[in-house]
Amino acid sequence: MALQTRYFLPNEVSWPDNVHKIDQCLNPDKVEFKDVGDLGQCSCAGDCFLDTCNNAEGAVDCTEDTCNLYGRCSNAPRNLSTLKLFDTGRVGVGVSPAPT
């Protein structure tokens, strides 16, 4: 008897009118953040996670200069013009890069 696999393809939803796509960090209220000091370069291999990355543990984004993976990890900010919103059907709206 063959296994049947059910795939769920979420429906794309429109961006809300009050949500604006940005491609740079904005701080119009000039919020100042506490300097957490130099956490040094993480020593992660494979990917950066809260339980293995000193940057993630310190609530700091990985960057090319502070990450053993050159900021190409799960703890680095992304700037993708292809982001789409999807109705997950279970936990609300999700964000995912659209296929190119």
C-alpha positions in Angstrom: 0.0 0.0 0.0 1.5 3.3 -1.1 1.7 6.2 1.4 -0.4 9.2 0.5 1.2 12.6 1.2 -1.0 15.6 1.4 0.6 18.9 0.6 -0.8 22.2 1.8 -0.2 25.1 -0.5 -1.0 28.3 1.4 -2.9 31.1 -0.2 -1.1 34.4 -0.8 -2.7 37.4 0.9 -2.3 41.1 0.2 0.0 43.3 2.3 -2.1 45.4 4.7 -2.4 49.1 3.7 -0.7 50.2 6.9 2.3 47.9 6.4 5.1 49.4 4.3 7.9 47.4 2.7 11.3 48.9 3.6 14.8 48.2 2.5 16.7 49.9 5.3 16.4 50.3 9.0 14.3 53.2 10.1 14.3 54.9 13.5 12.1 58.1 13.2 11.6 58.3 16.9 15.4 58.2 17.5 15.1 55.3 20.0 18.5 54.7 21.6 19.6 51.2 22.3 21.8 50.1 25.2 25.4 49.3 24.1 25.8 45.6 24.9 29.6 45.8 24.2 31.7 43.7 21.9 30.5 40.1 21.9 33.4 39.1 19.6 33.0 36.8 16.6 30.7 33.9 17.1 32.3 30.4 16.6 29.2 28.8 14.9 29.5 26.2 12.2 26.6 25.3 9.9 24.2 28.0 11.3 23.7 30.4 14.3 21.1 29.6 16.9 20.2 31.0 20.3 21.7 28.1 22.2 25.0 28.1 20.2 25.7 31.7 19.1 26.9 34.4 21.4 25.5 37.0 19.1 22.0 35.5 19.1 22.2 34.9 22.9 23.0 38.6 23.3 20.1 39.7 21.0 22.6 41.0 18.4 22.4 40.4 14.6 25.2 38.5 13.1 27.1 40.5 10.4 30.0 39.8 8.1 32.4 41.1 10.7 30.9 39.3 13.8 30.0 35.9 12.4 32.1 32.9 11.7 29.7 32.3 8.8 30.1 35.9 7.5 26.6 36.9 8.4 25.0 34.2 6.1 23.1 32.5 8.9 19.7 32.4 10.6 20.7 35.2 12.9 21.4 37.8 10.2 19.0 40.4 8.8 17.7 39.8 5.3 16.6 42.2 2.6 14.5 40.4 0.1 12.3 42.2 -2.5 10.4 38.9 -3.2 8.7 38.6 0.2 5.1 37.5 0.0 2.4 37.1 2.8 0.6 33.8 3.0 -2.4 32.6 5.1 -1.0 29.6 6.9 -4.4 28.2 7.5 -3.4 27.4 11.1 -1.4 30.1 12.8 -2.3 33.2 10.9 -0.2 35.1 8.3 3.3 34.0 7.5 6.1 35.6 5.4 8.1 33.7 2.9 10.3 34.6 -0.1 8.4 33.9 -3.3 9.9 31.5 -5.8 12.0 33.2 -8.4 
